[in-house]
Amino acid sequence: MKRIGITIKPDDDRALALAAELCDWLKQRGCVVFTDAQNIKCSCSGQSLPLDEMPIEVELMIVLGGDGTLLTVGRRFIGSGTPILGINLGRLGFLTDTPVGSMFDVVEAVFAGNTKVRHHFGLKAESWRGSELLNSGFAMNDVVLQRNEHPRMIEFELSVGGQFVFRLRADGLVLATPAGSTAYALSAGGPIVHPDVNAICVAPICPHILSNRPIIVPADDGIELTLTESPKMAALNLDGQEHMELQAGDRITISKGGEIILVYLPDRHYYETLRSKLHWAGHEG
C-alpha cells in the first residue's frame, strides 16, 4: 500500500496535530498521502482531496476520530473495496478500536500484512411518495424512522421479503446492521448481533403495544416501511447524520448496500471488544 488517505474528526486540534505527524511519517516511508480537503487545513505535506474522491484514489483510509467520524467515511467507502483503519479519539470506539498510542505500530503492521479485515455490510434506503423517488442514501450503522420534532407517536407498517410483519404505533423504528447493533438499536432494547451474522435488527422505539419486541430478519430480504399516520412531518435518519423528511403515505425501502472493510489487529476479537467497551465482568480462567 502506497496511496494513503487521512481524515479527522472535524474541528479537533489534537486530531489535526496527529494527522500532520502521521502524514510526515508516511511520506518518509515513500507513501503518497491524500488529506481530507474539508477537515485538514494545515501545513500537512499530503495532497488535499475531497473526501468523496478518496475511494477511487487511495489503497488505505485512516480515520482519526470516533465512531461518528468513521461512519461519515464508511458511507462514502461502501462498495469501494478500500480498507479503513480507525484510530480512536472518541469515547467508546466500537468501530475505531485502535488506541491512538498504537497508531504507528498498527499502520506498520498493516504495511507488513500483519492485520486482518472485517467485512461489514451497509444499508441502502430510498424514500418514495407514490412513484416519485424523494431521497436515497446509505448507512453503515442504522436506518431510523422517527417522529421528528412533534411529540405524538407515528404509525407505520413493516414488510420483510414481501410479507407483512406488523402495523405499529411508536416513536419510531431502528433498522440496524450488526455493526450498528451496539448503537441506537441497543439503546432501544435490541440485541447485540455478531458482525459475521447476515441479519438486520428491527427495534421499535417506545412502542405503544409493549408486546412489539425487537426481531432479527435476514439481511438479504428486502424491507419496506409505509408511514400510515403522522400528525406532522416525520423523518428518516441514516447513521444519525443524514436527515430526510417524510409525510403520511410515504414509503421507505431498505436493502443491503455493499460492503465496508475495516482493519483490525489479529489479537483483537469481537468478544474482547464487547467486554472492554461495555465493561462486562469476568476474565478468562
N, C-alpha and C positions, 0 to 999 in steps of 0.2 A: 504494500500500500504506500503510494507516494503522494496522492492527492487527498488532502485532509481538509474538512470543513470544521469551523468552530462557530458556535453561537453561545449566547449567555443569557442569564436572567436579566430582563430589562432594568436599567437604572440601578444597577448593583455595582458599587465601586470595587468591592472585593472580587467579584466575578470578572470585572474589566481588567484588573491588575493580573489576575491569574491567566486570563486569555492572552495578554501581552507576553507573559512569561512562557506560556505553552507555545505560542506562535514562534518565538525565538528558538526555543528548544527543538521544535520540529524542523525549522529551517536549517539548523545546524546538522540535522540528520538527512538533509537532502530532499525534504518534502516540499511540495508546492502547497501552500496554505491559503485557503479561502475563508475570509471572515464575514460574518453577517453584517451587511451594509447598514441595517437599521439600528442594531444594538451595539456594535463595536465601532465607536468613533474615537480612535486614539492613534498613537504612533506605532501601533502594531504593524509588523512588516508583511502581513498577509495581504492577498489581493481581495479587495472589497467586492462582495457579490450579494445580490438579494437572496434571501432565504429560499424563495420559491424556485430559484435556479440551481440551488445546491444539489438536488438529487441527480441531475444529469452530469454534474461536474466532479463530484467527489467519490472516493472509494471508502471513506470512513467519515462519519459525522460525530463530532464530540460536542456534547451539551454540558455547559457549566451552569447549574441551577438546580431547581427542584423538579418534582413530577409535573407541575404545571408547565414549566418550560419545555420539558421533554414531550408533553402532549402536543404542544404547539408545533414542534418539529415533526413528531411522529405522523401527524395527519398529512403533512406535506411529503413524507417519505413512503407513504403507503404504496406498495407495489413496485417500489424502485429497486429492491434487492440490495440496497446500500445499508450496511450495519450502522447502528447508532450506539455510541458509548456515553452513558450518563454519569457525570461526576456530581455527587450530591452536595449541594449548597443550601438545600431546603430543610424541611422538618423530617417527616417520616422517610421519604425516599424509597417507596416500593419499586419504582421503575429506575430511578437514578441511585442505585445501591452501592456504587463505588465511592468510598470515602475520599475526600479531597486530598488527604495526606498521602494516598496511594496513587494519585493521578499519573505521575510519570512512570512509576513501576508498571501500572496496568497498561498504559499505552505502549510501553516497551514490550510487554507480554503479548499485546495484540500483534505487533510487528513480527514477533518471534513465532507466532502461531500457537501460543500457549493459552488461548482463551477459547470459550465456547460461545455459541449464539443460541438465542431462543426466538422462535418464530411466533409472534402474536398476530391474530387476525384483527382487522378493523371492521367497522360497520359503515355502510353507505345508507344515507337517509334521504328520502325525497318527500316533499310535501306537495299535495295536489289539491286544487279547487276545481272540481269537475274534471275536465280533460286538460286543464291548464297546469303545467308544472310551475309551482311557485318558487321553490328553492331546492337545492340539493347540496350535500356536503358529506364529509367523512368524520368519523370519530374513532379514537383509539380505545377510550375507556367506556363511554356510555352515551346513549341517546335518551334524552329525558323529555317526556311530555309533562307540562306543568300548568298550573292555573295562572301563572304570571303575577300581575300586580293586584288583582282583585282577591278578596278574602273567601269567596264562596267556592265550593267544590265544582269540578268539571265532571262530565260524564263521557265515557268513551267505550268503544268496542275493540276487542282484540281478536285477531285471527292468526293462526300459525299453520303454515303449509296448506292454506286454503280451507282450514277447519276453524269454525267459530269456537272461541275459548270462553269468553265472558263479556258481559257488559258491566261496567263498574263506575261508581261514583267515588271520587277520591281527590286528593290534592294533586295527584299525578301518577306517573309510572316511569320506572327506570328500566331500560334495556341495556344490560352491561355485558361486555366481553369478559372472559376470565381475567384479563389484565385489570379490568375495571371493577371486578367483583369485590375488591378491597377498598373501594372508594365510596361513592354515594350509595350504591346498592347495598353495601354492608351497613351503612347508617340507617337505611330503610328496612333493615331486618333480613336482607338477603344472605345466602350462604357464600362462603369463600370457595371459588372454583379454581382448581389447579390449571395452570396455563396450557397443559397438554390435553385438556378436555375440550372437545369441539362442541361447545354449547354456549347458549346465551341465557343469562339470568334475567328473569322478568320479576321485578319487585314493585308492588304497589306502594305509593306514598300516602300514608294515613287514609286507608280505605274506609268507606262508610260501613261496609259489612266486614266484620273482623275475620270472617271465615275465608276471605280472599287473601291467600298467603303467597309468598314468592314461589315460583316454579322455575325449573330448568328445561329449556327446549333445545332441540337440535339446531345447531348454527346454520346448517345448510337449508333449513326450511325458511321460506320467505315469511316475513311478518308484516301484517297490515294493521294499522290503528285508524279508527274513524272517530273524530271528535263529534259526538252527537249532541252535546249540550255544553254551553259555556256562557255565563252571564255577560262577560266582556271578552276581549281578545285573550286567548291562551298563548302558550309559547312552546317551541321545540328548541332544546338546547343540545349542542354537541360538545361533549367534554367540558361543559360549563363555560365555554369560551365563544362559541358561535350561537347566535340567537335568531330564531325565526318566529314571527308572529303568525297565529292561526285563529280562525273563527269557526263557529259551529258548522259542521258539514265537511270540513277539510279532512283529507286522508293523508296518512303517512305510511310509506313503505320502507322497510328496513331489510337489508340483506348484507351478506359478507362482502367486504370491500377491499380485499387484498391484504398482504402481509406487511408487518413491521418487524424488523430484525434488530434485536437488542443484544449487545455484547456483555458477557459476564465472565468472572473467573471460574475455572473448573472446580475449585474447592468451596464455592458458594452454592448452596442448593436452596430450593424454594422454601422448604420447611424451616431451615435456619433463618431465612428472611422473615418468615411469619413469627417465629419465636422472638427474634430481636426487635422487630418493629411493633408487634402487638404486646410485647412484654409478657409472653406466656411463661408460666413457671415450668420447672423441670429441666433436667440435663441428661445427657447420655450417661449410662452406668458404666 
